[in-house]
Amino acid sequence: MNLKFSIVLTTNRNTDSLKPLFTNTDSESELIITDSNYSSDTKNWLSHQEGYSKIVYAPVEKFRFRYTKDCILGMNTAFMYAENYWVIRADDNLEFKNDFFNICREDIGYFSNLLDNTNFSVIGNKAWESINQPKWMQTAGLTSRYVEVRNPEFTFSFGVLPIDLVYNLNGYDEVYDLGWGGEEEDFMARAIGIGHKFYFDNEMMGYSHRHESTIMGIHVGKFIYNIMLPHILNGKIRAFNAYDIRAMQSLYLAKKEEFTIK
């Protein structure tokens, strides 16, 4: 039997932003979407889509002491609905290359044997229509297919990771839920700090279709990351969230059927 994945993402856009996810699909895997603009129209559209073993569409859970936006909170909510050990971190507007899921399985087998454990994640090669990159581009300058990534500024925004890592780090830190960026560097820096390995695979490809983006004069997330860096360097492991993902996941799995639409 093929390895099953939980594909997790969050959105606040409309159905057009979800269409690319159904270009190339995986019938063994579940697709989990949390939406801070949850609507019956999007739910109805998703109920007519095919290609995944299960589609879960849920609102972003609200917690006390949260910050001002819903992106990171939405990702953490999606993680708690994940049933499979290997999780694919995706975005809306993302199209998977037709061999993406086969490569994910190949890489998990390869690195599990190489390291004799599952303490690793694989970062995918994502091109962007918004900056006119070729759809299935190879990253220039690499001398091999795989590169071990030790610099968190590379960021982990697309790829496959073990759900245990999410539990150990308590997910993404919602202190960054004020603007785009920073949370991925924080997540990756904390993971590297506990010895987790990241590998970039030049052939694990995705394509981010054009969408509206918030224009920010100041990179707020990066500014916050620099403020938080002393905490990370002094051994910060878990996110400063007002809840515990590992402890709460059983509650989410118990109510998952309520939001499973296929």
N, C-alpha and C positions, 0 to 999 in steps of 0.2 A: 504493500500500500504506500502511496506517495505521502511524504511528509506534509502535514497540514499547517497552514499559517493562519494567524489572526492579523488582518490588515486593518490598521487603525488610523483614523484621521478625524479632524474637526473642521467645521466650516461655519460661515455665517452668510453665505451667498445663496444663489438659486440653483436650480437643477442643471443649468448650463455648465456650472463648475464641476458637476459630478459626472457628466457624460464621458470625459476621457478615461475614467476608471473602468469603463465597460468596453473599451476598445479591445484590450487583451486581458483575459480574466483567468481564474484558476478554479476549477470546479471542486477542488478538495478544500478550499480555504473559505473562511468567513470574512465578510466585509463589515466593519463596524464604523459607523458615521455618527458623530455627535454634532449637534447643530444649535448654536445659540440663537438662531432665528428659526427654530423648529416650526414646521408648517404642515398642514394636511396635504397641500399641493405637492410638496416634495415627497412626503410619505407615499402618496398615491402613485407618483411617477416611479419611485423606487420599487414599488410592488409589482411593476410590469417589466422589470429588468431581469436579465438572466446572466449566468456565468459563474456564480459563486454558490457554495453549498448553503450559505445562509447570509442574509442581509439584515443587519441590526441598525435601526435608525432611532436615535434617542436625543432628548434635549440635554443641554449641558446642565449638570447638577449644580445647584447653588449651595455654597457653604458660608457660614458666618466668617467674618474677619478676612474675606477675600478682597481682591484688589479691583481695578476699574474695568477690565476687559474680560474676555471669555476664551481666548485662544488656548492658553496653557491649561486653564481649568478644563477646557474641552478635551484636550489630549489626555490629561490624567483620568478624566471620566471614561474615555474610550478604552484606556488600558485596563480599567477595572471590569469591563465587559469581556475581555479577551479570555478565551478558553484554552487556546493552544500555547504550547511552550515557546514557540518561535513566533515573534511578532514583527510584522513589516510596518515600519514607520513611513507613512505616506502623507500627501497633501491633497486637497481638492485640486482640480485642474491638471492632475498628473496622469499621464498615459504610460503604462508599462510596455516595454519592448516585448515583442512576441515570444522571446526566449527567457524573459526575466525570471519566471518562477522556476524553470529548470535550472537556471544558473544559481538561484538562491539555494536550491537543494544540493546542487553540486558543491557549492562553497561550504555549506554547513558540514557535509561529509568530509570534505578536504581538510578544513581547519580542525574539526573534531578529532580526526586521526592524527593530524600534525601536532596538536597541543595536548592530546589525550584528555580533553575536557571540553566544556561548553562555555568557558569564560572568555567569550569573544563576540564581537559584532562585526558585520560587514557593511561598509558604506557603499551606496550605489553612486553611479556616475549620472548626474542629472543635468540636462541641458535646458536652456530657457528660451522660449520663443520671444519673450519680452525684450531680450537683448540680442535677438537675431542669431542665436547659435544654431548650427545644424542639428537636425533632430536626433540622430544617433551618433554624435561626435565622440571620438576618442580624445581623452585628455592629453594634450601635447606634452612632450618632455619626459614621459614615463618610460623607463627602460624595461619594465615588466608589467604583466597584467595586475599583479598584487603589490600594494605598498602598505607597510605598517605605518599607521598614523599615530604620532605621539604628541602632536600639537593640537590642543583643543580649538584653536582658532580655525582649523579646517572645518569644524562643526559637523554634527551628526543630524542631518535634516532629512535623510532618505536612505533606507537600507533595512537590514534585518538584525534583530537583537533578541536575546533570551529574556523572557518576562521576569526571570529572577533578578536581573539587573535593575529593572524598574522597581521591584519590591525593595531591593537593598538600598536604592537611592531615594526611595519614596517619591519617585516620579520626577517630573519637571518642577522647578521651583517657581511658585506663583508670584514671587517678588518681582519677576520680570513681566508680569501680565499688565504692563503699562504701555507697551509699544513693541514694535517688531524687533526681534533679535535678542541675543544675550543668553536666552534660556538654553539654547543648544550647546553653546560653549560651556556654560555652567554644568550641564548634564554630563558632557564629555569629560570635562576636567575632573569632576568628582569620580567618574568611572575609572579614569586613568589612575587616579589617586589610590584606588583599592586594587590596582593590578589588572584591571580589565583591558583586553587587547582589542584594538580597532584595526581593521584592514580595509583598504580601498580596493575595489574591484573595478577595473576600467571597462569591463564587459557587462556589468550589472547595470543596465541602463533604464532611465526614465526620462520623460520629456514633460516639462511644465508648460502648459498652454497659457497663452496671454490672458491676463485678467487685470481688473482694476486693483491698484495698490495704493496704500496710503503714503503720501509723500511727506517725509519727515526731514526737517531742516537739521535736527540734532538726532543722532543715533542713540535714543534713550536707553535701549537694551544694553548697548556696549558700554555706556556710561555707568549703568548700574553694575554690570559685570566687573568693571574695574574697581568699583567701590567694594564689591563682595570678594574680590580676589584674595585679600589677606585671610578671610575666613576659609576659603578653599585651600590655600597654601598651608594653613594651620590645621588641616585635617577635616574640614567640613565634608561629610559624606551624605547625610540625608537632607532633602529639601526642607525649607522652613515653611511647610504647609500646615494648615490647621487640622489635618486629618491624616490617617495612616492608610495608605493604599493596600498594603497586605492585609490589614485587619478588616478593611471594608469590602474587599473583593467578593467575599462570600455573599454579602448582602446584594451586591449588584448582579451576581450570577443568578441569585434566587428570583430576581425580578426581570431578568433578561428577556424572558418569553414575552413580556408585555410590549417590548419594543422590537421583537423579531418579526419582520414583515414578510419574509420568504423562507 
